[in-house]
Amino acid sequence: MSLGPLPGFRDFYPNELAERSFIFGAWREVARRYGFVEYDGPPLEALELYTRKSGEEIVGQLYNFTDKGGREVALRPEMTPTLARMVGARANALRKPIRWFAIPQLFRYERQQRGRLREHFQLNVDIIGEPSVTADAELLAVAIDIMRAFQLRSSDVVARVSDRRLLEGYLRAVGVPEASLPAAFAVIDKLERVPRAVSEEKLAGAGIPAEARARVLDVPCATLDDVAAALGDAPHRAVLEEFRRYLDYLRALVGDDAEQWVRFDLSIVRGLAYYTGIVFELFDVKGELRAICGGGRYDNLLASLGGADLPAVGFGMGDVVLGELIRARSLMPSAAPAIDTWVAVADDASTTDAMRVAARLRARGRSVEYALREQKLARQLKAASAAGARETVILAGADLARGEAVVRRMADGEERRVNLDAWIAEG
């Protein structure tokens, strides 16, 4: 039997768990500042919840089985279907707009690669019940402020934003036939991962004229002004003006450096059957990693899953790629073990004395250790250092008789004699 975890799964030893807790702590703090409240759901759901959204083909990517009650179930691969189910159950009673976040563990049976495992934790942040692009701007501002919480800067991370409606209008304007739009979307979604010649061949096979093919392949370079010029007076002009308001809102929320954080990029597609409006992804500027975060507006999804017919916008941010980026930029804090106080006893004191003092200190909220078996004082001090103790209180029989003890600061070895009761009371 192997002593390691299953392929694509992780063990979290104390150091790794400390890193995970650091990421979760920043996620929760930024979400709290934006007025979001946390929710959760079961890790096991009915299989139909996912096939209804993504079709039967998704089953090959799931951990699914028939339970002892004969039900077809699956470990959750994403959180949005659970969110839709929960909101639908109490839609009339929930205050709108709904501002919820969750940090679920998600499971997908996929080929492992850098930045993608078969399980990961993901921050999901959603606003439900607000159709205005103010909600879209609020969501991206949350994602950017999370980057700032990790001391990442616009020189480290960029948010690439688009709108599927603008992309559709632009493609039609440059000569892509309506029947060929799905093929064009699929090619655009993979432009960064597929050779240009292969992409052009697929576009030609979809019946897209040569001149239009060139414009499709150059979509990542298209500016907002290019889109405006191509659209002319088309119906999508209203969408363009809405997108400009979205960018104005981002400047107000993100600050003067908003344009350094945010870049218009029509090639951001993000599964067009799912999203209905503005979409975005966050990437490391060096282009070394997968997307850090992605999301957008999905106004029709809740209703399609049998839930409430409410507009919605949200994003997901996984811990795997984010953790890689934080470590690569040397921004992950040390996870070395640390306690407040180690209680050591000299030869003329006992473990019972250490226990009594430890109990009193713990009651005051301090983290405390002591030797669980008799040891020489030198060995206890060595153990205190290994535990990362900030200070060690040394108990000796004669000192205890006078109500005193010696406190050693572990960083530099400085010692001072204290009244034990008063020192404990200082907390």
N, C-alpha and C positions, 0 to 999 in steps of 0.2 A: 504493500500500500504506500503510495506517495505521501510524503509529509507536507507537500506544497498545496496551494489552493488549486481549484479547477482552472483550466485555461481561460484567460480573460477576466478572472476574478482576483481580488486583492485581499491580503491580510493587512490589518492596520495595527502594527506594533505601536507602542506609546509615542515614538517620534512621528510616525506617519499619521497617527490619530491627532496629534497636536497640530500638524499642518492642516489636516482636514477641519479641525475646530477653528483654526485661524481663518480659513476661507469662509466657513459657515458664519462665523461671528461678524465678518465684514458684510456678508450678504444680508444678514438679519438687521444690522444696524442701519444700512442705507435704506433698505425697504421700510423700516420703521420711520425714518426721517421723512419719507414720502407718503406716509399715512397708510401703508399697506398692512394688512393683518394676515397672520399665518394660518394655514389650514393643512390638512393631510387627508389621505384616503387609504384604503387597503392596498397592499402590494399585489393582491390576487384579485382579478376581475373576470367577469364573463368574457369568453373569447369573442362573442358577438360585438362587444363594445368596440373592438379594434377592427374586425372585418367590416363592420358597417361603415367605418370611416375610410379605411384604406383598401378594402377588397380582400378576397381570399388569398391573394398572393402574399400578403404580409405574414401569413401563418408560418412560412419557411424561416422567418426572422425571429420567431417568438419562442419562448420557453412555455409550451402549452401542453396540457394533458387533460384526461378525463378524471375528475375527482371521485371520491368514494360514493357520492350521491348521484353519479352519472352525469354531472354537469361538465360542459366543455369550458375550461378556464385557462387563463394565461397570467404569468407574471407581467406586471405593467411595463410596456416598452416606452411609454410616454405618459404625461400627466393630463394633457388637455381633455381626453375623453372622460376621465374621472371628474375633472372640473366641470365639464358640461353636464354630466349626470347629477352631480351634487347641486349645481345651480338650478338645474331644471326641477329638482325635487322641491325646492323652496323659493322659486323665483319671485313669487308675489310678496313674500315676507322679507326679502333682502333689500337693504337700502341701496339705491342706485346713485352713481355708478358703483359697482362692486370692485373693491381694490384688494385683491388677495395675492398672497405669494405662498409658495411651498418649496421644500427641499426634499423631494422624493429620491429614493434609490430606484433606478430604472434598469431593465434587463432586455438585451437583444442578442439573439444567437447570430452573430455576424463574424466575418473574417477579421481577426485582430490586425491592427496596424497602429502606427504611432498616433497617439491622441484618441484612439478608439478602442475601448475594451468591450467585454460582454456585459459588464455592469458599470454603472457610474452614478454619481449623485448630480443632481441638476437643480439649479435655482429656476423656478418658474414664476414669472411676475405677469399678472393679467389685470386689465381694466375691462369690465363688462358692463354694457348698458350706455356707453357714450359713443355716438357716431362721429363727433368732431375730431379734426386732426390735432386738437389740443391734447387729446389722450395719446395719440401717436407720439407727439413730441415729449410728453411726460415720460413715456416708457423708455425712449432712447436716452433721455436725460438720466434716468435711473441707472441704465447700463453704463453710461459714461462716468457717473459718480462712483459706481462700484470700482471701475478701473482706477480712479483717483484714490479711493480708499486703500488700494494696494500700492500706492505711490507710483503707479504707472502713469505715463504722460502721453501727450499726443504724438511724441516722437517714438513711442512704443506701440501704440494701438490706434487704428483708424476705424471709424464706422462708415461703411459703404452703404448708401441708401438709394432706394429706387421705388418705383411704383408700377405694378403690373399693368395698370391701365395706361400709363404713359408709354410703357414698352410696347403694348399692343398697338396703340395709336401710331407710334413712331414706325413700327415695322410695316403697318399698312401704308403709311405715308411714303415710305421709301420703296414700295413695290412688292412687298411680300403678299401673295394671295391669301385670303382669309382661310382657305382650306389647309394652307401650309403653315399656319401660325403654330400649331402644337409642335411640329417638327423644328421650327425655328427656336421656339422656347427651349426644347430639349438640347439643341446644339449650344445655345447661349449658356445654359446652365453648366456645361462641361468645357467651355472654351479654355479655361486655364489648365485643364488636365488632359486635353486631347490635341494632337498636332493639327495645325491649321489646315493642312491638305485633307486630312480625314474629315474635319468639320465641313469643309467646302464640298466634299464628295457627298456627304449626307444631305446638305442643303440642295445640291443639284438633283439628287434622287427624289427630293420632296417637291420638285417642280418649281423651284424658286429661280427667277431669272438671274443672269450673271451679275448685272449691276446691283441688284438687290442683295445678292449673296455677299458682295464686298461690303455693303453697308451693315449687314448682319454681323459679319466677322469683326467689324470695327466698332461694334456697339460699346465695348468697354471704354472707348475713347470719346464717345459722344458726350457733349456738354448739355447743360440745361438749355442754353441758347440754341444749340443745334436742334434739340427736340422742339423748341418753340417755333423755329423757322420751318421745320418739316411739317408741323401740325397746321400752320396757317390759321384759318378760321374754323378748323374742324371741331366737332363736339368736345374733343378732349381738351380744348383750351381751358374749360372750367376746371378740369382736373389739374392742369398745369398751374393755374392760379392758386388752387388749394395747396399744391405742393410748395409753392413759394411761401404761403402763409406758414406752412409747417416749418420751413427753414427759418423764418422770422421767429417763430416760437422757440425753436432750438437755441437761437442766439440769446433770447431772453433767459432761458433756463440754464444753459451751459455756461454762458459768459462770453467775454470778449474773444476768447480763443476757440469759439465754437467751430469756425471754419477750418481750424487746424485739426479738430477731432473728426469732422464730418466731411465725406466726399460723395458727390453724386456719381452713381455708377449703375447704368441701365442693365449691366450683366448680372446683377443680383436678382435671381429668379425665385428661389426657395419654394419649389413645389407649387406650381400655379393652380393646381386643383384645390389647394388648401387656402391660399391667401387671396384676398379680394382687393387690396389697395397697397398702401405703403409697406415696404419690406426693408429690412436692414440686416447686416451681418457685421460683426466686429472681427478684425484680423490683426495679427501682429504686423507691424510695419515692415519688418524684415522678410516676411513671407515664408517663415520657416515652419509654421504650424498650421493645423486645420483651423477652421473658424472657431473663435472663442465663444461666440454668442450669436444667436439669430432669432428673428421674430418678425412680426408685422401684424397687419389687420386681417381678421378672419371672420367677417360679419355673418356668414351663412353656416358656419360649422356647428354651432350649438343646436340650431334647428334641425340640421341634417342628422344629428345624433339622437334625435327624439327629445331634445331638451327645449329650453325657452328660446324663442326667436328674439335674440338680443345681439346687437353689434358687440364686437369684442376685438381687443388688441392685446398682444402678449409676446413674451420672449422666453427662451430657455438658454441657460448658461451652464455648461458642464464643468465639473471640477477637474477633469483630467487635463485638458488643454490649458485651462487657466493655471493649474498648479505647475505645469511645465514652464509656462511663461514667467510666472513669479520666481521660480527657482533659477531660470536662465538669466533673469535680471538681478539676481542676488537680493531679492526683496522678501524672501521667506524668513521670518524670524527664527532664531535658534530654538530648537525643541528640546534642548538639554534639560534633564530633570532638575527641579528646583523645589525646595520646601522652605518655609519660614525659619523653623527652629529645630535643631537637634538637641535632645536632652541626653547628656553624658553623665556618667557617675564615676567618681573616684573609688579607690579600693575600699574606703571606709563608708561608702553609701551602698544602696541596694537598688535592684531593678524596680522594686516596689516604690521607692522614692521617685524614680524616673517616671513611673506610671502615673503617680499622683500629680506631678508637675505637668506631664503631658496632657492629662485629662483637663486640668484647669486652663492650660493654654488653648486647647482645642475648643473648650467652651467659649473662649473669647474670639474664636474664628480663625486662629492660626493653624497652618498645616505643620504637623509635628511628627517626628520619628524619634525612636530610641532603639538601642540594641535589644533584640528579643532574647538574647542569652548573654551571660556574663562574659565580658571582654576587658582586656587592658584598656586604659584610658587612651593610649596612643592609637590603638586600633579603632576605637570609637570615633576619634577625631578624623581618622582617615576615612571612615565610613560616612561621616558628616560631610566631608568635602566631596566624596563621590556622589552623594545624594543632592548636591547643589545647595546645601543649607546656607541661608543668609547669615545665620549666627548659631552658635552653640552655647547652651547654658550648662555649666559644669557644676555638678552637685557633689559636695564633700561633706562627710559627717559633721565635722566641726563647724563648717559654715552653716549647715542646716540647723544646728543647735542654736545659732544666733539669728536665724531667719534670713541668711544671706546666701548668695551664690555668685559665681564668676561667669560673666557673659563675654564670649570671644567673638569678635567680628571676623568672619571667615575670609573676607577679601584680603585683609592685611595682617590678621593675627592680633589686632589690638584687643586688649582685655580691660574690663572694668568690673569692680565689685559693686553689687546692687543689693538693695533690700528686695527679697524674693517676692513678697506679697505686693509691694508697690510696683515692681517691674511687670509682674503678671497683669496687674490692674491697668497698666498703660495700654494693654491690648495690642 
